[in-house]
Amino acid sequence: MVAAFAVSCILSSSAMATNTPCSGKKGGIDHCQGSTFICRDGSVSGSKKSCEAVMGGLGLLGSGAAEMEPTNSTSCSCRTGSYCTGPRGGRYCITDDGSKSYLRR
């Protein structure tokens, strides 16, 4: 009886867990840049959801902002809403810690 209760608790807790944009080490959602989620660690989320649709009128910084735009300069910080294009066509921006965060196609 105790084992069945423990198994049901484990199953119910995993069923309640959801995969949200910017979860885990990314620290949660900082703001929207068009339909892209910008995470608190300065990276972009790989979520297929639209940030504007999910966050709606919560008034987060950047809400209603334009989509991420390509830039010709070497400064393509995720927080500025600009991205660079790599030699093979990959679109990325630079996170707060200096690593690349790739945008979905």
N, C-alpha and C positions, 0 to 999 in steps of 0.2 A: 504494500500500500504506500509506504514512504517512497519507494523507488518510482512508482507511477506518478506520485505528486511531484517529485524532483524533475522527472522527464517532462511533465506538462508545464512546469515553470520555465524550463529551458526553452521549450518550443514556443511558448507564448512570448517570452522576451525577445527571441530572435524574429518572431513575426512582427513585433512592434518596431524593431529597428529599421530605419529607412536610410537610404543612401541619398544624402542631401548635397547640393553643390557646396564646394569649399569645406567639406567636413574633414575631420582628423587634424593632421598637422597644419593644414592651411588656415585654421583658426576661425572659420566662418566667413560669411559674406561681408565685405567691406562696402561695396557699392556696385551699381550697374554701369556698364559702358555700352549703351544700346541694349542688345539682347545678351551680351556677355557678362558673366559674373566675374568681378574682380575680388579676389580673396584678401583677407587681412594680412597674409604674408607677402602680398604684392604680386602673386601669380594669377593666372586666369584659370577658371574652372573648365574642365572638359565636358561639363554637363550639356546635354542636348536640349534642356529646358531653356525657355526664354526668360532672362532675368527680369525684363520689364513686365512680363505676364505674371511671373511668380511674385515679385515684390510689389507690383502695382503702385499704389499711392502711399507707400510707407514713408516717403520723404527721405530716403537714404541719399547720401551725397552722390551726385552723379545721376540721380534718377532722371529719366527723360533725356539723357545725354545722347549724342550721336554715336553711331557704331564706331568701332575701332578703325582707324585710318592708317594707310601705309605712310611711311616716312622715308625720305632720302638721307636723312642725317644718321649718325651713329647712335643717337640717343633715342632708343625705342623702349622706354620704361612702360611696363604694364599700367602703372598708375596714371600716365599721361594720356592713355587712350590711343597710342600709336604703336605700330608694329613694324618689324623689319621682315624682309623676304630673303631667305637663304638661297644659295646657289642652285639648289634643286627645287625651288619653289615653295619650300616650307615657310609658313608664316609664324613668327614668334615675337615675343617681347621679353624684356629683361626684368627679372624679379628683384625684390629688395636686396637679396643676398648675392645678386650678380649672375644667377643661372638663367638659362633660357626656359621659357614656358610657351609651349606650342599651342596655337589656336586650332580649333576644329575646322575642317574644310567645309 
